[in-house]
Every structure is written in structure tokens, then in C-alpha cells.
């Protein structure tokens, strides 16, 4: 079974653009792993994660994942059924040092909170991890029902801005030819207004009234009496009706570096999405369209932030190993943070990828 996820982080709209508003601290001011980390994910799923390790033992962040290879989506390992998951999620979890004397080794868990594609149902997928955090390097080995993955991280720093128009060319196995998409990138803001529509089923009734007329004559001796009878039929039919409620929520994107909102389209379709870029020359690209992000496609692969070009691989849930090449126009110059920095962290994050 595959799970198509549309992270609770994907409802774009009027909140795009703007400036980053965050304070920065030198990463060495706090012992590892405390700080913001830029991670490339490999293993059963591939993608990019931004992890925020907080001093109070909590973890926040965002992730975009896809999968490739020959797997059908369901496989077993020692009798345990594992599920390929693709999409994105906001992250929450807990961490601890492995022992008081081994402060470079850490353990914990991370939960990915997202919406099941095509529905308003929230789902949580969790993984456990153990690993090391030494200076500017973070390595986590994870396991869970989605299989085994490795997170390799460096301090999260902003690259050059990739705002503006890009295009992508893709090729699906068995397709008669490649397809082309054009999309715009805009930096995700620290405060984001997200509008979510919930469609609720309710009972309702329709009433159909009919009147039958019976006209006849009766002869009483030499007189003819006309008689008219009326019969009224009332039919009440129960139906399923729907009520749509719209809820606006303001969310906080903790340290929104290298995190982009996407609006684009291809032949006969349009989509919105998200893109996470890693300074480790890697990127993950999420696309969604349809009611409640019913149809999603996710790519991940090598990507050069300096040129805005990359060669990604992904799936739409039906076809695997879709090749997708990204090309950016002239890259606008933007501030690149020097040195190791991380966002100011306090408590659990509610950031959205």
C-alpha cells in the first residue's frame, strides 16, 4: 500500500513573498544537536528535511519525501509490512543524549503530521532514530513502518534566492514523449495564513407532492350527479447533502530558509506545491492538484542552488522513476549567510514545510 500525503503544510495562496524575519545565532553557541539542520534523506524514501532540535528536548521541522526503484509500494522485512510514503509533512518529535557521558550520540523519534491526499483526514507517520551530532555534522539512522532511512545534515543556512520562473521537463516510462512544466518560486514566509475547506456530510430531505383526480358520474333516478375525488400523495426522500466550512489558520514557519512556495502548471493542468532546497546540492519538489490535493507528484535528486538546475527522480503514485529536470532562469543575487547559523528555537515548532 502506498500512502499519498499532502502534508498539512500545503495550502498556498495569498501568503507568498515577503521578507524573512528571523534572528540568527551562531551554531557553536549551543551544543550539538541544538540548532537548525539541513538534511538530505536517503534509503527507502528520498528527499530533504529541515530539522530543528530545541534545547528543551523537542524537535520540529518539515520534510518532502518520494520513492523510486523497483518496489511495488508494499514489501516485508522479517514479517513486518512496510509502506512507501511520498508527500510532505510538518515534523514534531523528541530527542535525548544517549547517555550523560556520550553527548555526541543522540536518540529519539520524529512524527510526520500530514493530510491524506484527497481527504481532510490528518495522519501521523512516525520513525525512531539514533545517531551522532558532531560539530557541523548530523547523521541519523531511522526505522519505522516506512522502512529505513538516513538523514545526513549540516547547519541550515540560506543559499542564494531562487525566486522567479523556472521550468521542468519530465519523462514517464512508456510515455510517447516528454512533458514540459513552467512554475514560479516564492520564498515561504515566517507567518503563513492557510485557508482550509472542510466538506461535511449532513442529512436532508426533498418533498414531492402529487394530486390524483378521480371524476365520474352517478345516475340517481333521472338526475346525473357528478362526483370528483381528490387524492394527495406526499413523498419524502432522504438525501445526502454537503456543507462546506472554511477555516483560516495562521502558522509559524520556523527559520524558513531554502523553503519555497510553488505555483505552476503543465499541459492541461495546474498545480501548487512546495520545494525544499539543501546546501548539499539536493532538492525535493512537491506538486499537488485537485480537491484536497487529491493528485500529488513528488521528485527528489541532485540540485545546484547556484545555477537553479537539477536532475530529479520521483513518482505520482502510479508511475515510478519519473525523470524530471529543472532549469532556472537568471538567478537573482541574494544574501548568503556566512558562517554556521541556526534559527532561534524555543519549544515545539508548528512550522509547515
Residue pairs with C-beta under 8 A, 6 or more apart in sequence:
1 73
1 74
1 83
2 73
2 74
2 83
2 84
2 85
2 86
2 317
3 83
3 84
3 85
3 86
3 87
3 116
3 123
3 125
4 86
4 87
4 116
4 117
4 118
4 296
4 317
5 85
5 86
5 87
5 88
5 89
5 112
5 114
5 115
5 116
5 117
5 123
5 125
5 296
6 87
6 88
6 114
6 115
6 116
6 117
6 118
6 288
6 292
6 293
6 296
7 62
7 64
7 87
7 88
7 89
7 90
7 112
7 113
7 114
7 115
7 274
7 286
7 352
7 353
8 89
8 90
8 113
8 114
8 115
8 122
8 352
9 62
9 88
9 89
9 90
9 114
9 274
9 352
9 353
10 88
10 272
10 273
10 274
10 286
10 288
10 293
10 352
10 353
11 194
11 195
11 196
12 261
12 262
12 263
12 272
12 273
13 193
13 194
13 195
14 193
15 189
15 191
15 192
15 193
15 194
15 261
16 186
16 187
16 188
16 189
16 261
16 263
17 186
17 187
17 189
18 187
18 189
20 158
20 187
20 189
20 190
20 256
20 257
21 190
22 190
22 255
22 256
22 343
22 344
23 343
23 344
24 337
24 341
24 342
24 343
24 344
25 341
25 342
25 343
25 344
26 339
26 340
26 341
27 35
27 136
27 155
27 340
27 341
27 342
28 340
30 55
30 342
31 103
32 104
32 133
32 134
32 135
32 138
33 53
33 95
33 106
33 133
33 138
34 53
34 54
34 55
34 342
34 345
35 52
35 53
35 155
35 156
35 342
35 345
36 50
36 51
36 52
36 53
36 155
36 156
36 254
36 255
36 257
36 342
36 343
36 345
37 50
37 51
37 52
37 53
37 138
37 153
37 154
37 155
37 156
37 342
38 48
38 50
38 153
38 154
38 155
38 156
38 157
38 258
38 278
38 279
38 280
39 48
39 49
39 50
39 51
39 138
39 140
39 151
39 152
39 153
39 278
40 47
40 48
40 151
40 152
40 153
40 278
40 280
40 282
41 47
41 48
41 49
41 63
41 65
41 149
41 150
41 151
41 300
42 149
42 150
42 152
43 142
43 147
43 148
43 149
43 150
44 67
44 71
44 82
44 84
44 146
44 147
44 148
44 149
45 65
45 66
45 67
45 84
45 85
45 86
45 146
45 147
45 149
46 65
46 66
46 67
46 68
46 284
46 300
46 301
46 313
47 63
47 64
47 65
47 66
47 276
47 284
47 298
47 300
48 63
48 64
48 276
48 277
48 278
48 282
48 283
48 284
48 300
49 61
49 62
49 63
49 64
49 91
49 151
49 153
49 276
50 61
50 62
50 63
50 156
50 255
50 257
50 258
50 259
50 276
50 353
51 59
51 60
51 61
51 91
51 110
51 138
51 151
51 153
52 59
52 60
52 61
52 254
52 255
52 343
52 345
52 349
52 351
53 59
53 95
53 133
53 345
54 60
54 345
54 346
54 347
54 348
54 349
55 345
56 346
56 347
57 94
57 95
57 96
58 92
58 93
58 94
58 95
58 347
58 348
58 349
59 91
59 92
59 93
59 94
59 95
59 108
59 110
60 90
60 91
60 92
60 254
60 345
60 348
60 349
60 350
60 351
61 90
61 91
61 110
61 254
61 349
61 351
61 353
62 88
62 89
62 90
62 91
62 259
62 276
62 351
62 352
62 353
63 88
63 89
63 91
63 112
63 276
63 353
64 87
64 88
64 274
64 275
64 276
64 284
64 285
64 286
64 298
64 300
64 353
65 85
65 86
65 87
65 88
65 284
65 298
65 300
66 86
66 284
66 298
66 299
66 300
66 313
66 314
66 315
67 84
67 85
67 86
67 315
67 320
68 313
68 314
68 315
68 320
68 321
69 320
69 321
70 320
71 84
71 320
73 83
73 84
74 81
74 82
74 83
74 84
75 81
75 82
75 147
76 82
77 147
80 145
81 145
82 145
82 146
82 147
83 145
83 146
84 146
84 147
85 112
85 125
85 146
86 296
86 298
86 314
86 315
86 317
87 114
87 117
87 286
87 296
87 298
88 114
88 274
88 284
88 286
88 298
88 353
89 112
89 113
89 114
89 125
89 353
90 112
90 113
90 114
90 349
90 350
90 351
90 352
90 353
91 110
91 111
91 112
91 113
92 110
92 111
92 113
92 348
92 349
93 108
93 109
93 110
93 111
93 126
94 108
94 109
95 106
95 107
95 108
96 106
96 107
96 108
97 103
97 105
97 106
98 105
98 106
98 107
98 130
99 105
104 132
104 133
104 134
105 130
105 131
105 132
106 129
106 130
106 131
106 132
106 133
106 140
107 128
107 129
107 130
107 131
108 128
108 129
109 126
109 127
109 128
109 129
110 126
110 127
110 129
110 142
111 124
111 125
111 126
112 124
112 125
112 126
112 127
113 122
113 123
113 124
114 122
114 123
114 124
114 125
115 121
115 122
115 123
115 292
115 293
116 122
116 123
117 288
117 292
117 293
117 294
117 295
117 296
118 290
118 291
118 292
118 293
118 294
118 295
119 292
120 196
120 198
120 199
120 292
125 144
125 145
125 146
126 144
127 142
127 143
127 144
127 146
127 149
128 142
128 143
128 144
129 140
129 141
129 142
129 143
129 151
130 140
130 141
131 138
131 139
131 140
131 141
131 151
132 138
132 139
133 139
136 154
136 155
136 340
137 152
137 153
137 154
138 151
138 152
138 153
138 154
139 150
139 151
139 152
139 153
140 150
140 151
140 153
141 148
141 150
142 148
142 149
142 150
142 151
152 280
154 279
154 280
155 340
155 341
155 342
156 255
156 257
156 258
156 341
156 342
156 343
157 257
157 279
157 336
157 337
157 340
157 341
158 257
158 258
158 334
158 335
158 336
158 337
159 257
159 258
159 277
159 279
159 305
159 306
159 336
160 305
160 306
160 331
160 332
160 333
160 334
160 336
161 187
161 331
161 332
161 334
162 185
162 260
162 277
162 305
162 308
162 328
162 331
163 185
163 186
163 187
163 260
163 332
163 334
164 184
164 185
164 328
164 329
164 330
164 332
165 182
165 183
165 184
165 185
165 329
166 182
166 183
166 184
166 185
166 308
166 326
166 327
166 328
166 329
167 180
167 181
167 182
167 183
167 326
167 327
168 180
168 181
168 183
168 324
168 325
168 326
168 327
169 178
169 179
169 180
169 181
169 324
169 325
169 327
170 178
170 179
170 180
170 181
170 322
170 323
170 324
170 325
171 177
171 178
171 179
171 322
171 323
172 179
172 319
172 322
173 319
173 320
173 321
173 322
174 319
179 266
179 267
180 266
180 267
181 264
181 265
181 266
182 264
182 265
182 266
183 262
183 263
183 264
183 265
183 271
183 273
184 262
184 263
184 264
185 260
185 261
185 262
185 275
186 260
186 261
186 262
186 263
187 256
187 259
187 260
187 261
188 253
188 256
188 259
188 260
188 261
188 274
189 253
189 256
190 252
190 253
190 254
190 256
191 250
191 251
191 252
191 253
192 250
192 251
192 252
192 253
192 352
193 248
193 249
193 250
194 248
194 249
194 250
194 251
194 352
195 246
195 247
195 248
195 249
196 246
196 247
196 248
196 249
197 244
197 245
197 246
197 247
198 244
198 245
198 246
198 247
199 242
199 243
199 244
200 242
200 243
200 244
200 245
201 240
201 241
201 242
202 240
202 241
202 242
202 243
203 238
203 239
203 240
203 241
204 238
204 239
204 240
204 241
205 236
205 237
205 238
205 239
206 236
206 237
206 239
207 234
207 235
207 236
207 237
208 234
208 235
208 236
208 237
209 232
209 233
209 234
209 235
210 232
210 233
210 235
211 230
211 231
211 232
211 233
212 230
212 231
212 232
212 233
213 228
213 229
213 230
214 228
214 229
214 230
214 231
215 226
215 227
215 228
215 229
216 226
216 227
217 224
217 225
217 226
217 227
218 224
218 225
218 227
219 225
251 350
251 351
251 352
252 349
252 350
252 351
253 259
253 351
253 352
254 343
254 345
254 349
254 351
255 342
255 343
255 351
256 351
257 337
257 343
258 276
258 277
258 278
258 279
258 305
259 274
259 275
259 276
259 277
259 353
260 274
260 275
260 276
260 277
261 272
261 273
261 274
262 271
262 272
262 273
262 274
262 275
262 285
262 286
262 287
263 271
263 272
263 273
264 270
264 271
264 272
264 273
264 287
265 271
269 289
270 289
271 287
271 288
271 289
271 297
272 287
272 288
272 289
273 285
273 286
273 287
273 288
274 285
274 286
274 353
275 283
275 284
275 285
275 286
276 283
276 284
276 353
277 283
277 303
277 305
278 303
279 305
281 302
281 303
281 304
281 305
282 300
282 301
282 302
282 303
283 300
283 301
283 303
283 305
283 310
283 312
283 326
284 298
284 299
284 300
285 298
285 299
285 300
285 312
285 314
285 324
285 326
286 296
286 297
286 298
286 353
287 296
287 297
287 298
288 295
288 296
289 295
289 296
295 316
296 316
296 317
297 314
297 315
297 316
297 317
297 322
298 314
298 315
299 312
299 313
299 314
299 322
299 324
300 312
300 313
300 314
301 310
301 311
301 312
301 313
301 314
301 324
302 310
302 311
302 312
303 309
303 310
303 311
303 312
303 326
304 310
306 331
307 328
307 331
308 326
308 327
308 328
308 329
308 331
309 325
309 326
309 327
309 328
310 325
310 326
311 323
311 324
311 325
311 326
312 323
312 324
312 325
312 326
313 321
313 322
313 323
313 324
314 322
314 324
315 321
315 322
316 322
